[in-house]
Amino acid sequence: MRAMDAATAAALAALVRNERVAALGTLRAGAPDVSLVAYLPAPDFSSIRLRLSRLAWHTQDLRCDARASLAIIQADDGRPDPQTLARVTLRGEAAPMPDADREFMAVKTAWLARFPESAVTFELADFSFWSLAVRDARFVAGLGRTHNLSAPDLTRAALA
C-alpha cells in the first residue's frame, strides 16, 4: 500500500462529497444485506448521516447490530473498464440521532439542501437520522491504487 498523496486525498474527498447515494451493508439474521441509501457526510468525514425509515430492513438490522459498511462508488461514466472507477468502503457503527440532539437542526438543514425532495420524510413518524461513526475505510482510487485508511486519515483527506 502506498501513502496517499494530496491529489489522491482530494479525489477521495470529492468522491465522498459529490456522490449522493451509496450501498449500505448491514447484517440481517447473520447474513450480509445491502441496500441503496442517500447519505450526507459530516464535514470532517468522521461520520455519515443517513435518513432511514424504521420500516426498512436496514434500519431493523442496525437496531439489532450497529455494525455497518457504506460503499460509495463513482458514477459509471461508460468507460471501457469499470474497475477503474473510484470507490470507498467506510466501516463503522451506526446509531440513531435523537431529534433533540444539538446537531439535529444543522444536519436537517444540510440534508434538505442536498435532498430538497426529501422534506416529506420530516412529516412522517417512521423516518429519523442515523449517524454512522466511521472506524476505517478502504479507498480504491482506480485499478491497483488501493489505500487502507484510519478514521484520522479520512479526516485529513476531508480537511486537505
Kinemage of the C-alpha trace (Angstrom):
@kinemage 1
@onewidth
@group {chain A} dominant
@subgroup {mainchain}
@vectorlist {calphas} color= white
{ca met a 1} P 0.000 0.000 0.000
{ca arg a 2} L 1.320 3.407 -0.976
{ca ala a 3} L 0.818 6.510 1.138
{ca met a 4} L -1.986 8.712 -0.142
{ca asp a 5} L -0.700 11.851 -1.887
{ca ala a 6} L -2.535 15.193 -1.948
{ca ala a 7} L -4.181 14.560 -5.324
{ca thr a 8} L -5.484 11.168 -4.188
{ca ala a 9} L -6.777 12.659 -0.926
{ca ala a 10} L -8.562 15.348 -2.946
{ca ala a 11} L -10.096 12.669 -5.191
{ca leu a 12} L -11.349 10.809 -2.112
{ca ala a 13} L -12.850 13.985 -0.645
{ca ala a 14} L -14.558 14.825 -3.947
{ca leu a 15} L -15.982 11.295 -4.222
{ca val a 16} L -17.467 11.362 -0.709
{ca arg a 17} L -18.844 14.896 -1.095
{ca asn a 18} L -20.129 14.718 -4.673
{ca glu a 19} L -21.853 11.344 -4.832
{ca arg a 20} L -25.214 11.246 -3.048
{ca val a 21} L -26.176 7.584 -2.841
{ca ala a 22} L -24.317 4.582 -1.500
{ca ala a 23} L -24.756 0.906 -0.769
{ca leu a 24} L -25.406 0.319 2.928
{ca gly a 25} L -24.298 -3.082 4.169
{ca thr a 26} L -25.900 -4.487 7.312
{ca leu a 27} L -26.213 -7.904 8.910
{ca arg a 28} L -29.650 -9.496 8.602
{ca ala a 29} L -30.043 -12.621 10.696
{ca gly a 30} L -26.284 -13.125 10.470
{ca ala a 31} L -26.072 -12.731 6.679
{ca pro a 32} L -24.978 -9.671 4.683
{ca asp a 33} L -27.701 -7.457 3.256
{ca val a 34} L -27.133 -4.418 1.034
{ca ser a 35} L -29.495 -1.589 0.157
{ca leu a 36} L -29.344 1.785 -1.551
{ca val a 37} L -29.409 4.870 0.693
{ca ala a 38} L -28.902 8.603 0.366
{ca tyr a 39} L -26.173 9.965 2.637
{ca leu a 40} L -24.669 13.179 3.985
{ca pro a 41} L -21.038 13.206 5.152
{ca ala a 42} L -20.001 15.191 8.216
{ca pro a 43} L -17.627 17.970 7.126
{ca asp a 44} L -14.655 16.078 8.601
{ca phe a 45} L -15.870 12.630 7.394
{ca ser a 46} L -15.919 11.361 10.992
{ca ser a 47} L -19.482 10.240 10.445
{ca ile a 48} L -22.008 9.754 7.688
{ca arg a 49} L -25.633 10.760 8.235
{ca leu a 50} L -28.474 8.671 6.865
{ca arg a 51} L -32.219 9.362 6.869
{ca leu a 52} L -33.819 5.960 7.398
{ca ser a 53} L -37.297 4.568 7.811
{ca arg a 54} L -37.819 2.261 10.752
{ca leu a 55} L -39.828 0.067 8.351
{ca ala a 56} L -36.755 -0.634 6.178
{ca trp a 57} L -34.839 -3.853 6.680
{ca his a 58} L -31.532 -1.991 7.037
{ca thr a 59} L -32.906 0.074 9.935
{ca gln a 60} L -34.251 -3.036 11.635
{ca asp a 61} L -30.848 -4.654 11.122
{ca leu a 62} L -28.989 -1.689 12.649
{ca arg a 63} L -31.209 -1.839 15.731
{ca cys a 64} L -30.011 -5.442 16.253
{ca asp a 65} L -26.360 -4.964 15.247
{ca ala a 66} L -24.901 -1.473 14.797
{ca arg a 67} L -22.001 -2.649 12.622
{ca ala a 68} L -22.351 -1.437 9.050
{ca ser a 69} L -20.472 -0.538 5.911
{ca leu a 70} L -21.195 2.100 3.307
{ca ala a 71} L -19.832 1.763 -0.243
{ca ile a 72} L -19.655 4.984 -2.236
{ca ile a 73} L -18.904 4.431 -5.908
{ca gln a 74} L -18.062 6.914 -8.643
{ca ala a 75} L -20.945 7.125 -11.105
{ca asp a 76} L -20.437 4.843 -14.084
{ca asp a 77} L -19.442 7.051 -16.999
{ca gly a 78} L -19.391 4.288 -19.592
{ca arg a 79} L -15.624 3.869 -19.653
{ca pro a 80} L -14.316 0.618 -21.151
{ca asp a 81} L -13.011 -0.686 -17.800
{ca pro a 82} L -15.408 -0.006 -14.914
{ca gln a 83} L -12.792 -1.408 -12.485
{ca thr a 84} L -11.016 1.950 -12.826
{ca leu a 85} L -13.944 3.789 -11.187
{ca ala a 86} L -13.067 5.243 -7.791
{ca arg a 87} L -14.805 3.761 -4.749
{ca val a 88} L -14.547 3.810 -1.000
{ca thr a 89} L -15.997 1.476 1.595
{ca leu a 90} L -16.456 3.023 5.036
{ca arg a 91} L -16.917 0.763 8.067
{ca gly a 92} L -18.233 1.667 11.474
{ca glu a 93} L -21.116 1.590 13.895
{ca ala a 94} L -24.476 3.284 13.351
{ca ala a 95} L -26.688 4.893 15.953
{ca pro a 96} L -29.935 6.845 15.772
{ca met a 97} L -29.673 10.614 16.217
{ca pro a 98} L -32.376 11.892 18.552
{ca asp a 99} L -34.443 14.786 17.200
{ca ala a 100} L -33.449 16.687 20.338
{ca asp a 101} L -29.746 16.209 19.546
{ca arg a 102} L -27.899 19.534 19.411
{ca glu a 103} L -26.752 18.724 15.878
{ca phe a 104} L -30.205 17.823 14.571
{ca met a 105} L -31.138 21.217 13.094
{ca ala a 106} L -27.772 21.660 11.383
{ca val a 107} L -27.975 18.154 9.903
{ca lys a 108} L -31.598 18.717 8.839
{ca thr a 109} L -30.694 21.984 7.102
{ca ala a 110} L -27.736 20.397 5.285
{ca trp a 111} L -29.832 17.331 4.392
{ca leu a 112} L -32.613 19.438 2.864
{ca ala a 113} L -30.075 21.487 0.902
{ca arg a 114} L -28.681 18.241 -0.538
{ca phe a 115} L -32.032 16.418 -0.896
{ca pro a 116} L -34.841 19.014 -1.076
{ca glu a 117} L -37.397 16.442 -2.279
{ca ser a 118} L -36.970 14.518 0.993
{ca ala a 119} L -38.762 17.219 3.008
{ca val a 120} L -41.777 14.905 3.212
{ca thr a 121} L -39.788 12.492 5.398
{ca phe a 122} L -39.812 15.091 8.166
{ca glu a 123} L -43.607 14.807 8.250
{ca leu a 124} L -43.539 11.010 8.568
{ca ala a 125} L -43.116 9.464 12.006
{ca asp a 126} L -41.118 6.452 10.796
{ca phe a 127} L -38.091 8.414 9.480
{ca ser a 128} L -35.150 9.510 11.571
{ca phe a 129} L -31.494 10.391 11.199
{ca trp a 130} L -28.832 7.801 11.877
{ca ser a 131} L -25.131 8.503 12.176
{ca leu a 132} L -22.509 6.025 11.024
{ca ala a 133} L -19.366 6.674 13.117
{ca val a 134} L -16.579 5.832 10.688
{ca arg a 135} L -13.926 3.499 12.086
{ca asp a 136} L -11.883 2.858 8.943
{ca ala a 137} L -12.083 2.750 5.165
{ca arg a 138} L -10.671 1.213 2.023
{ca phe a 139} L -10.305 3.615 -0.905
{ca val a 140} L -9.715 2.335 -4.412
{ca ala a 141} L -8.668 5.340 -6.479
{ca gly a 142} L -8.544 3.170 -9.592
{ca leu a 143} L -7.214 -0.209 -10.629
{ca gly a 144} L -4.166 -1.020 -8.492
{ca arg a 145} L -4.413 2.197 -6.448
{ca thr a 146} L -5.779 0.993 -3.093
{ca his a 147} L -5.458 2.688 0.302
{ca asn a 148} L -6.426 1.348 3.732
{ca leu a 149} L -7.385 4.346 5.850
{ca ser a 150} L -7.975 5.006 9.530
{ca ala a 151} L -10.585 7.491 10.745
{ca pro a 152} L -7.839 10.148 11.217
{ca asp a 153} L -6.669 9.517 7.614
{ca leu a 154} L -10.202 10.258 6.398
{ca thr a 155} L -10.351 13.448 8.429
{ca arg a 156} L -7.039 14.579 6.952
{ca ala a 157} L -8.443 13.971 3.445
{ca ala a 158} L -11.620 15.887 4.301
{ca leu a 159} L -9.705 18.881 5.635
{ca ala a 160} L -6.996 18.967 2.940
